[in-house]
Amino acid sequence: MPQWWPVRWSQLSLLSLLLHSLLVAVADNSNNNNNTTDGVWFSSNHCQRHLFWEQLPGEATATCPADILPLRGAVYLLYDVNISEGFNLRRDVYIRMAVFVRRLQRRNKRFRNVRLVLPPWPRLYHWHSHGLAQTNLLWRHFFDVESLRRFAPVLDYDEFLAEYRMFGHPAPPFVHVSQVFRLTHYEIMLEQGIFRDKYERVTTPPLPDACNEKSLSGGALLQQPLLRHGRYHCVRFQGSAGLLERLLREAIREDTAGTEDAHDMRVYAVISAETVLHDNWGDEQFWLARRSMRFAPQLSQVAADFRLASLGTTDSTAGVQRPAMWELERHKRDARGGDYLCAHLRRGDFVKSRESTTPTLKAAAQQMKQLLRAFNMTTVFVASDATPYELLELKELFYRFRFVHFTPESKWQRNQLKDGGVAIVDQLICSYAKHFVGTYESTFTYRIYEEREILGFNKASTFNTFCKALGGNCARNAVWPIVWPEDADEDDERFY
């Protein structure tokens, strides 16, 4: 009788054992080295190598998510700012980095997929309110990130984490930063009286104190719980943002073994980015980046509601330009503003650190009242970091005038705005005033100058500074008018 079973029982047992071992090995390998997207397992190595990038989109879905095909050769540039720097200086550092990344992307094939990752906001020195969650705030809490993205390729921090995970790297959810560059100044900045752009990695001890890897002085970025970094470099740096391109090219060459990993995704971090100077401060590209920094819609709405309810001012009555998209703004110098004076009176550490240029409350009140009479106005809006007691004292000096100051209308609104949001609302209200006066050398004042330039006010109503005393000679902030783009975009250059 013919045997109906094709193998003997002893062979079947051996086959079962081999099959079981194979399944265990596959499962272990999947748990350790693979990741999932929509239930599909894919290899972290395969998603990085050039063979994957050369596949057609339809052929890649079995191993890697098709969404990462456009991210060939992606370079993610993280950055952070010295922990002691304030909100408005950080905004200026962003412009330096955004202009640099925009030019880098447009001029170099290797950086066609560069991304600037916006650092989470730490609790800043000037944010004094207690009981508010003011740590690791995302940029979209304060700014319209989609508006930023129409100027430069930026990602909010959580967007970066989500995009990074698409590559299926091992040990999720951690992010591996290949190299970190901690920038610090040269001890001697001038060579024979000449300032030269240069940088060098400091490799021989003793390293500058600022380069301590565990220090928060360069920024709190490396304290993010999901970040893990490889090589940490102390770099003496002197020059503009364009010098960072050489630094990044060196890093990519060091991290590239050959054609197999030439298109791998890279992640780098620049710490103490305030060390980097503007490529061309105040030029057309600076102002394009600045105009793209529209505030978050919820903050703009709070400011608009307050202006209407307390100051009787709208966009139309103020005669300002504020189209839906910043790209639609045009040269304008005829904005009227609301029927009120705005004064930014810096107090806090300025009272002692800049005593020679910061007026007393009484001297500031005298100058504000003089301006109110000169422009036939009765209302002054004061933006200040003064204490509640100082504000009360200041208000008593305006008994014949209307004194207005913004405070959140409820505990819920304060929790929503946070200290940074309150400052932005102050700036937006000041930006719409008929006349503005600010504090000498205050970045808060500078940002209001810029906003009023964009809205279309004449320079005489904007670039004004408090004196130490009424009638005395005093230092004035610089006047830098807005620069509008030419017909041709000078940044539209061919790849080389």
C-alpha positions as CSV (number, residue, x, y, z in Angstrom):
1,M,0.0,0.0,0.0
2,P,1.5,3.4,-0.9
3,Q,2.5,5.7,1.9
4,W,0.1,8.7,2.0
5,W,2.2,10.9,4.3
6,P,5.2,12.4,2.4
7,V,7.6,12.4,5.4
8,R,8.3,10.3,8.4
9,W,7.3,11.5,11.9
10,S,11.0,11.9,12.9
11,Q,11.5,14.2,9.9
12,L,8.3,16.1,10.8
13,S,9.6,16.7,14.3
14,L,12.9,18.1,13.1
15,L,11.1,20.3,10.6
16,S,8.8,21.7,13.4
17,L,11.8,22.5,15.5
18,L,13.5,24.4,12.7
19,L,10.4,26.3,11.9
20,H,9.9,27.3,15.6
21,S,13.5,28.5,15.8
22,L,13.1,30.6,12.7
23,L,9.9,32.2,13.9
24,V,11.5,33.1,17.3
25,A,14.5,34.7,15.5
26,V,12.3,36.7,13.2
27,A,10.2,38.0,16.1
28,D,13.3,39.0,18.2
29,N,14.8,40.8,15.2
30,S,11.5,42.6,14.6
31,N,11.2,43.7,18.2
32,N,14.7,45.0,18.4
33,N,15.3,46.7,15.0
34,N,12.1,47.4,13.3
35,N,9.3,49.9,13.6
36,T,5.7,50.1,12.3
37,T,3.7,52.4,10.2
38,D,0.0,51.6,9.8
39,G,0.7,48.0,10.8
40,V,3.5,47.4,8.3
41,W,6.9,46.5,9.6
42,F,9.9,48.0,7.9
43,S,13.6,47.8,8.4
44,S,15.3,51.0,9.7
45,N,18.4,50.2,7.6
46,H,16.5,49.6,4.4
47,C,14.7,53.0,4.7
48,Q,18.1,54.8,4.8
49,R,20.0,53.2,2.0
50,H,20.3,54.3,-1.7
51,L,18.6,51.2,-3.0
52,F,15.4,52.3,-1.3
53,W,15.6,55.8,-2.6
54,E,15.9,54.5,-6.2
55,Q,12.7,52.5,-5.9
56,L,9.5,53.8,-7.5
57,P,6.9,55.0,-4.9
58,G,4.7,52.0,-5.5
59,E,7.6,49.5,-4.9
60,A,8.6,51.0,-1.5
61,T,5.3,50.4,0.4
62,A,6.2,46.9,1.3
63,T,9.2,47.9,3.3
64,C,9.0,51.6,4.1
65,P,6.3,54.3,4.3
66,A,6.1,56.1,0.9
67,D,5.7,59.4,2.7
68,I,9.5,59.5,3.3
69,L,10.4,59.3,-0.3
70,P,10.4,63.1,-0.7
71,L,12.8,63.3,2.3
72,R,15.8,61.9,0.5
73,G,18.9,63.3,2.1
74,A,17.0,65.2,4.8
75,V,19.2,67.3,7.1
76,Y,17.6,68.4,10.4
77,L,19.2,71.3,12.0
78,L,18.3,71.8,15.7
79,Y,19.4,74.9,17.5
80,D,19.1,76.6,20.9
81,V,19.9,79.9,22.6
82,N,21.7,80.8,25.9
83,I,19.2,80.1,28.7
84,S,19.6,83.6,30.1
85,E,18.4,85.3,26.8
86,G,15.0,86.8,26.7
87,F,12.0,86.2,24.4
88,N,12.6,89.0,21.9
89,L,16.3,88.3,21.5
90,R,15.4,84.7,20.7
91,R,13.1,85.9,18.0
92,D,16.0,87.8,16.4
93,V,18.2,84.6,16.5
94,Y,15.4,82.8,14.7
95,I,15.6,85.3,11.9
96,R,19.4,84.7,11.6
97,M,18.9,80.9,11.4
98,A,15.8,81.1,9.1
99,V,17.5,83.3,6.5
100,F,20.5,81.0,6.6
101,V,18.5,77.8,6.1
102,R,16.4,79.4,3.3
103,R,19.5,80.3,1.4
104,L,21.1,76.9,2.1
105,Q,18.1,75.0,0.7
106,R,17.9,77.1,-2.4
107,R,21.6,77.1,-3.3
108,N,22.8,73.5,-2.5
109,K,21.5,70.2,-3.8
110,R,22.8,68.4,-0.7
111,F,20.6,70.6,1.5
112,R,17.5,70.6,-0.7
113,N,15.7,68.8,2.2
114,V,17.2,70.8,5.1
115,R,14.8,71.5,8.0
116,L,15.2,74.0,10.7
117,V,13.8,72.6,14.0
118,L,12.3,75.2,16.3
119,P,13.5,74.7,19.9
120,P,10.9,74.3,22.6
121,W,10.6,77.5,24.8
122,P,12.1,76.9,28.3
123,R,10.9,78.9,31.2
124,L,12.5,82.3,30.6
125,Y,14.0,84.6,33.1
126,H,11.4,87.3,32.5
127,W,8.4,85.0,33.0
128,H,7.7,85.6,36.6
129,S,4.1,84.3,37.0
130,H,3.7,81.3,39.2
131,G,1.3,78.4,38.7
132,L,1.5,78.5,34.9
133,A,2.9,75.7,32.7
134,Q,5.6,77.7,31.0
135,T,8.2,75.0,30.1
136,N,8.7,73.3,26.8
137,L,6.2,75.5,25.0
138,L,5.9,74.9,21.3
139,W,6.4,77.8,18.8
140,R,2.8,77.6,17.6
141,H,1.7,78.8,21.0
142,F,3.2,82.2,20.1
143,F,3.5,82.2,16.3
144,D,1.8,81.1,13.2
145,V,4.1,78.3,12.1
146,E,2.4,77.9,8.7
147,S,3.3,81.5,8.1
148,L,6.9,80.9,9.1
149,R,7.0,77.9,6.8
150,R,6.2,80.0,3.8
151,F,9.5,81.7,4.2
152,A,11.8,78.9,5.4
153,P,11.5,75.1,5.9
154,V,10.8,75.0,9.6
155,L,9.3,72.3,11.9
156,D,7.9,72.8,15.3
157,Y,9.6,70.4,17.7
158,D,6.7,67.8,17.9
159,E,6.5,67.9,14.1
160,F,10.2,67.0,13.9
161,L,9.7,64.1,16.3
162,A,6.9,62.7,14.2
163,E,8.8,63.1,10.9
164,Y,11.9,61.5,12.4
165,R,9.9,58.4,13.5
166,M,8.8,57.9,9.9
167,F,12.4,56.6,9.1
168,G,11.9,53.7,11.5
169,H,15.1,54.1,13.5
170,P,15.9,51.7,16.3
171,A,15.0,52.3,19.9
172,P,12.0,54.5,19.3
173,P,11.0,57.0,20.4
174,F,14.5,58.3,21.0
175,V,16.1,60.8,18.5
176,H,19.8,60.4,17.7
177,V,21.7,63.7,17.1
178,S,24.8,62.8,15.2
179,Q,26.9,65.8,16.2
180,V,26.4,68.7,18.6
181,F,28.3,72.0,18.1
182,R,28.5,74.2,21.2
183,L,29.5,77.7,20.0
184,T,31.6,80.0,22.1
185,H,33.3,83.3,21.3
186,Y,37.0,83.8,20.7
187,E,38.9,85.3,23.6
188,I,40.5,87.8,21.2
189,M,38.0,88.7,18.5
190,L,40.2,91.1,16.4
191,E,43.3,90.2,14.5
192,Q,45.4,93.4,14.0
193,G,42.2,95.4,14.4
194,I,40.3,93.4,11.8
195,F,37.2,91.2,12.5
196,R,37.4,88.0,10.4
197,D,34.8,85.2,10.0
198,K,36.4,82.0,11.4
199,Y,35.8,79.0,13.5
200,E,37.7,76.1,15.0
201,R,37.0,73.0,17.0
202,V,38.6,73.1,20.5
203,T,40.1,69.7,21.1
204,T,42.9,70.3,23.5
205,P,42.1,70.8,27.2
206,P,41.4,72.9,29.1
207,L,38.1,73.6,27.3
208,P,36.3,76.9,27.9
209,D,33.9,76.7,30.9
210,A,31.0,77.5,28.5
211,C,31.6,74.2,26.7
212,N,30.7,72.0,29.7
213,E,28.5,69.4,28.1
214,K,26.1,69.3,31.1
215,S,25.8,73.0,31.3
216,L,22.4,74.7,30.5
217,S,24.1,78.0,29.5
218,G,24.0,77.2,25.8
219,G,20.3,76.3,26.0
220,A,18.1,73.5,27.4
221,L,17.8,71.6,24.2
222,L,20.0,68.7,25.1
223,Q,17.9,68.2,28.3
224,Q,14.9,67.1,26.1
225,P,14.1,63.6,27.3
226,L,13.9,62.1,23.8
227,L,17.2,63.4,22.6
228,R,20.4,61.3,22.5
229,H,23.5,62.8,21.0
230,G,26.8,61.4,19.7
231,R,29.9,63.6,19.3
232,Y,29.9,66.9,21.2
233,H,32.2,69.6,19.9
234,C,33.3,72.8,21.5
235,V,33.6,75.3,18.7
236,R,35.0,78.8,18.8
237,F,32.9,80.7,16.3
238,Q,33.1,84.2,15.0
239,G,31.1,85.3,12.0
240,S,27.8,85.3,10.2
241,A,25.3,82.4,9.8
242,G,26.7,81.6,6.3
243,L,29.8,80.2,8.1
244,L,27.6,77.4,9.5
245,E,27.4,75.9,6.0
246,R,31.1,74.9,6.2
247,L,30.5,73.4,9.6
248,L,27.6,71.3,8.4
249,R,29.5,70.2,5.2
250,E,32.4,69.0,7.4
251,A,30.0,67.1,9.6
252,I,28.3,65.3,6.7
253,R,31.6,64.3,5.2
254,E,32.6,62.8,8.6
255,D,29.3,60.9,8.8
256,T,29.4,59.5,5.3
257,A,31.2,56.2,4.6
258,G,30.4,56.0,0.9
259,T,27.6,55.8,-1.7
260,E,25.7,53.4,0.5
261,D,24.9,56.1,3.1
262,A,25.3,59.2,1.0
263,H,21.6,59.9,1.2
264,D,21.1,59.0,4.8
265,M,19.1,61.4,7.0
266,R,21.2,63.5,9.3
267,V,20.5,65.4,12.5
268,Y,22.8,68.1,13.9
269,A,22.4,70.6,16.7
270,V,23.9,74.1,17.2
271,I,23.9,75.3,20.8
272,S,24.4,79.0,21.8
273,A,23.2,80.0,18.3
274,E,23.1,83.7,19.5
275,T,26.8,83.6,18.8
276,V,26.0,83.6,15.1
277,L,25.6,87.0,13.5
278,H,23.2,88.0,10.7
279,D,24.5,87.5,7.2
280,N,23.2,90.9,6.3
281,W,21.2,92.5,9.1
282,G,18.3,94.7,8.1
283,D,18.4,93.7,4.4
284,E,15.5,92.4,2.2
285,Q,15.8,88.8,3.4
286,F,15.8,89.9,7.1
287,W,12.6,91.8,6.5
288,L,11.0,88.9,4.6
289,A,11.7,86.6,7.5
290,R,10.5,89.2,10.0
291,R,7.2,89.7,8.1
292,S,6.6,86.0,8.1
293,M,6.7,86.0,11.9
294,R,2.9,86.5,12.2
295,F,1.7,85.9,15.7
296,A,-0.5,82.9,16.6
297,P,-4.1,83.7,15.6
298,Q,-5.5,83.3,19.2
299,L,-3.0,86.0,20.4
300,S,-3.9,88.4,17.6
301,Q,-7.6,87.9,18.4
302,V,-7.1,88.8,22.1
303,A,-5.2,91.9,21.1
304,A,-7.9,92.9,18.5
305,D,-10.7,92.4,21.0
306,F,-8.9,94.5,23.6
307,R,-8.1,97.3,21.1
308,L,-11.8,97.5,20.1
309,A,-13.2,97.3,23.6
310,S,-10.8,99.5,25.5
311,L,-9.3,101.8,22.8
312,G,-12.0,101.9,20.1
313,T,-9.5,100.8,17.4
314,T,-9.8,98.3,14.5
315,D,-7.6,97.6,11.5
316,S,-9.7,99.8,9.3
317,T,-10.0,102.8,11.7
318,A,-6.2,102.6,12.3
319,G,-5.6,102.5,8.5
320,V,-3.0,99.7,8.8
321,Q,-2.2,97.0,6.4
322,R,-2.8,93.4,7.6
323,P,-3.7,91.1,4.7
324,A,-4.4,87.5,5.4
325,M,-0.9,86.5,4.0
326,W,2.2,88.5,4.7
327,E,3.3,88.0,1.1
328,L,0.5,90.4,0.1
329,E,1.9,93.3,2.1
330,R,3.2,96.3,0.2
331,H,5.2,99.5,0.8
332,K,3.0,101.8,2.9
333,R,3.6,105.0,5.0
334,D,0.1,106.4,5.7
335,A,-1.2,104.3,8.7
336,R,-3.1,106.6,11.1
337,G,-3.2,104.4,14.2
338,G,-5.7,104.4,17.1
339,D,-6.3,107.6,19.0
340,Y,-3.9,106.7,21.8
341,L,-0.3,107.0,22.8
342,C,1.6,103.8,23.5
343,A,4.6,103.7,25.8
344,H,6.9,100.8,26.5
345,L,8.5,101.5,29.8
346,R,11.1,98.9,30.7
347,R,11.7,98.4,34.4
348,G,13.0,95.2,36.1
349,D,16.8,94.8,35.7
350,F,17.0,97.9,33.5
351,V,16.5,100.1,36.6
352,K,20.0,99.1,37.8
353,S,21.8,97.7,34.8
354,R,20.9,100.8,32.6
355,E,20.4,103.4,35.3
356,S,22.0,106.1,33.2
357,T,19.4,105.8,30.4
358,T,16.2,104.4,32.1
359,P,13.9,107.1,33.4
360,T,12.2,107.1,36.8
361,L,8.5,106.6,36.9
362,K,8.0,110.3,37.4
363,A,10.3,111.3,34.6
364,A,8.6,108.8,32.2
365,A,5.1,110.2,33.2
366,Q,6.3,113.7,32.4
367,Q,7.4,112.7,29.0
368,M,4.3,110.8,28.2
369,K,2.0,113.6,29.3
370,Q,4.0,116.0,27.1
371,L,3.4,113.7,24.1
372,L,-0.3,113.4,24.9
373,R,-0.6,117.2,24.9
374,A,1.5,117.6,21.7
375,F,-0.8,115.2,19.8
376,N,-4.0,116.3,21.4
377,M,-4.7,112.8,22.9
378,T,-6.1,111.8,26.3
379,T,-5.3,108.1,26.4
380,V,-2.0,106.4,27.1
381,F,-1.5,102.6,26.9
382,V,1.5,101.4,28.9
383,A,3.3,98.2,28.2
384,S,5.7,97.5,31.0
385,D,7.3,94.8,33.2
386,A,6.8,97.0,36.2
387,T,5.5,95.5,39.4
388,P,1.8,96.0,40.3
389,Y,2.9,98.6,42.9
390,E,4.9,100.5,40.3
391,L,2.0,100.5,37.9
392,L,-0.4,101.8,40.6
393,E,2.1,104.6,41.4
394,L,2.5,105.4,37.7
395,K,-1.3,105.5,37.1
396,E,-1.7,108.0,40.0
397,L,0.5,110.4,38.0
398,F,-2.1,110.5,35.1
399,Y,-5.1,111.9,37.0
400,R,-6.1,114.1,34.1
401,F,-5.6,111.5,31.5
402,R,-6.8,107.9,30.8
403,F,-4.3,105.3,31.8
404,V,-4.7,101.9,30.1
405,H,-2.8,98.6,30.8
406,F,-3.5,95.1,29.6
407,T,-4.1,92.3,32.1
408,P,-5.7,89.0,31.3
409,E,-9.5,89.2,32.1
410,S,-9.6,85.8,33.9
411,K,-7.4,83.1,35.4
412,W,-8.4,80.9,32.5
413,Q,-7.1,83.5,29.9
414,R,-3.9,83.9,31.8
415,N,-3.3,80.2,31.7
416,Q,-4.0,80.2,28.0
417,L,-1.8,83.2,27.2
418,K,1.1,82.7,29.6
419,D,3.6,85.4,30.2
420,G,5.0,85.3,26.7
421,G,1.5,85.7,25.2
422,V,0.7,88.7,27.4
423,A,3.9,90.3,26.1
424,I,2.9,89.7,22.5
425,V,-0.6,91.2,23.2
426,D,1.2,94.3,24.6
427,Q,3.3,94.5,21.5
428,L,0.3,94.2,19.1
429,I,-1.6,97.0,21.0
430,C,1.5,99.3,20.8
431,S,1.9,98.5,17.1
432,Y,-1.5,100.1,16.4
433,A,-1.0,103.3,18.4
434,K,-1.0,106.8,16.7
435,H,2.4,107.5,18.4
436,F,4.9,105.2,20.1
437,V,7.8,105.8,22.5
438,G,10.0,103.0,23.8
439,T,13.0,102.2,26.0
440,Y,16.6,102.6,25.0
441,E,18.3,99.3,24.0
442,S,15.3,97.2,24.8
443,T,14.6,94.3,22.3
444,F,10.9,94.5,23.3
445,T,10.9,98.1,21.9
446,Y,12.8,97.0,18.8
447,R,10.2,94.4,18.0
448,I,7.5,97.0,18.2
449,Y,9.5,99.3,15.9
450,E,9.6,96.4,13.3
451,E,5.9,95.7,13.6
452,R,4.9,99.3,13.0
453,E,7.2,99.5,10.0
454,I,5.4,96.5,8.5
455,L,2.0,98.0,9.3
456,G,2.8,101.2,7.4
457,F,3.4,103.9,10.0
458,N,5.7,106.9,9.3
459,K,9.1,106.8,11.0
460,A,8.5,109.9,13.1
461,S,5.6,108.2,14.9
462,T,7.6,105.0,15.6
463,F,11.4,105.5,16.3
464,N,11.1,107.4,19.6
465,T,12.9,106.7,22.8
466,F,12.5,107.8,26.5
467,C,15.1,110.1,27.8
468,K,16.5,109.8,31.3
469,A,14.8,113.1,32.2
470,L,12.4,115.5,30.4
471,G,14.3,118.0,28.3
472,G,17.7,116.5,28.7
473,N,20.1,115.2,26.1
474,C,19.7,111.5,25.8
475,A,20.7,108.5,23.7
476,R,18.3,107.4,21.0
477,N,17.7,104.0,19.5
478,A,18.8,103.6,15.9
479,V,16.4,104.1,13.0
480,W,16.3,101.2,10.5
481,P,13.4,101.4,8.0
482,I,11.9,98.4,6.4
483,V,13.3,97.2,3.1
484,W,10.8,95.9,0.5
485,P,11.8,93.3,-2.1
486,E,12.7,94.1,-5.7
487,D,10.8,92.6,-8.5
488,A,13.3,89.8,-8.9
489,D,14.0,87.5,-5.9
490,E,17.8,87.7,-5.5
491,D,17.6,84.4,-3.6
492,D,16.4,82.4,-6.6
493,E,19.7,81.0,-7.6
494,R,20.6,77.8,-9.4
495,F,21.9,74.8,-7.5
496,Y,25.6,74.3,-7.7
